[in-house]
Amino acid sequence: MKNSYLDFIKRRQNVLNESISNKNFDSYVDKISDLLKKHIKNIVPLVGYVETFSKDNEFISKQYIVINSKENVQMFQINWIKSSESMNPYSIDFFKDMDLAFTGKAKSNLTIQTLDSSIVYFLPIIWTVVNNKQYDLTDAEAKKLGRSIFNKNANESFYIGALKYTVINEKYSPEVDEYVTAKRRAWLDAEKRKNDSPQAALQYRDIADEFREIIKAIQGGAKTVDEIKLKVDKGNNITIKKSPEEQQSETKFKETINDPEMVFKKMEGYVKMVIKGINPSVILCGAPGVGKTFRVKKLLKENGYEEEKNLYTIKGKCTPRVLYLSLYNYKDKGDIIVIDDADSLVGPKAPEDCINILKGALDSTEDEKGRLVTYGVSGKITDENGNELPKRFYYNGSVIIITNYNAGSLDTALRGRSYIQDIHFSTEDVLKIITNLMPTLSSDKLSKESKRKALGYLIQLNEEDNEMEVSIRTFLICATLFESMKDEDDMLTKEMIKEQMRLQADRRKNKY
């Protein structure tokens, strides 16, 4: 795009520049996806996001594919710059050929720089480029499309978050612009503080309700600040019913509650409560190989955790003594122990000593010193250097437990001290998760082509109703076969993969 279009955007930034808080980003992107679905047929938002890094910045990309036919699949992505507290739109990339885009061999056929401007300006540009395959969009055409959403004769408005983008800037006086902008700023400020206290939450609700009423007043014909205030005052005296959009949003939420993206959002919420010290522990149950550990470790790293500094991971077989020693070494407030797939500590056959140690570390009846942990064994307790340790201490850290057992298999008292999430997915859901994570999986060992072939063949096997258990681990097994056998006939490789998937799912226990 030429600079003149960007200059046009910059002139309007005072009302509609974009800086989306990280905690609201997912719902914001969902709303954008809903609008795109209304205007682009056969569009599929890919699960999650793709992260890339430059020397100075981290970028988050939301990718979409548009399936015109088996031979023709377009792709585009909206790119955001990530900061510690917010996301800012950076650019939009369009690809004519999704396969080339996935293999990393294609450059974008069209790139639009947004420069932090409202993504709303670019929505009509996106669906025009995709629907018409117009990758040679001119500057004049872009201007016209960008302005079209402010056309007073337009038959559609754009809801993103709580703000309805209307023709305020074109149709109303500067006083109305200033009034609405100030109210929006107050609403955003209150949203940042809403978790500080119950009073802050109540204040946020009141300000948000007022802002919605202001927008309704403008839509209802109010053209001056006094007219807006009058309609808002009248509206506050009646019961506010949910709008069709809000009802539709609630229905969609209920329908997607078990979608992988929603499940992992809930998981992040539980882990963040542990990081903030709101609860001392969370137990994440579920089938192996769906990315539980990957996401937990990624979230911890993003929040400043470093292994053997303020974070310690226990994995595999472990004794009560090692558990006690680990808790003692990472007992300070803010420290986190991750018990990952260590069923000898938390599984149904875990020793009673392990369960009792954990119960003490996570006890809800802590005093001002912390939660008392005891290990009443005969003889001395020593660390790896032979130094003697006390047989009781106060624990102020937190614990994240990741296990393949379901919640009902775990000790009742341990469950009662923790948040619990049961993470389970269908084969189709796991394949979606793998699609999302594919660019980051073993990128140093496996080529994009091998991973693409592996995913495609697993999708085919699932459609043919083959008996198999799909996980990230089995996907990597398949991709490794394609990588190792790339000089051989793919038919042989596929037969080997089919055999591996069958045997991985085999539960027979009789001898040959």
KAVENJO-V607422 format. One record per run of one state. SS is the DSSP state (A for helix, B for strand, O for the rest). FROM is the first residue (numbers start at 1). LEN is the number of residues. Records with the same first field share a line. If there is no record, write none. Layout:
BEGIN
SS=FROM-LEN / FROM-LEN
END
This chain:
BEGIN
O=1-2 / 11-2 / 18-2 / 40-3 / 46-4 / 54-4 / 68-5 / 83-3 / 96-2 / 104-6 / 114-3 / 118-2 / 133-6 / 149-9 / 161-2 / 166-2 / 172-2 / 194-4 / 220-5 / 236-8 / 256-4 / 276-5 / 287-5 / 303-4 / 308-3 / 316-4 / 330-6 / 341-2 / 347-5 / 362-5 / 368-2 / 375-6 / 383-5 / 390-2 / 396-2 / 404-3 / 410-2 / 417-2 / 424-3 / 441-7 / 464-8 / 485-5 / 505-8
A=3-8 / 13-4 / 22-18 / 98-6 / 120-13 / 139-10 / 168-4 / 174-20 / 198-22 / 225-11 / 244-12 / 260-16 / 292-11 / 320-10 / 343-4 / 352-10 / 407-3 / 412-5 / 427-14 / 448-16 / 472-13 / 490-15
B=17-1 / 20-2 / 43-3 / 50-4 / 58-10 / 73-10 / 86-10 / 110-4 / 117-1 / 158-3 / 163-3 / 281-6 / 307-1 / 311-5 / 336-5 / 367-1 / 370-5 / 381-2 / 388-2 / 392-4 / 398-6 / 419-5
END
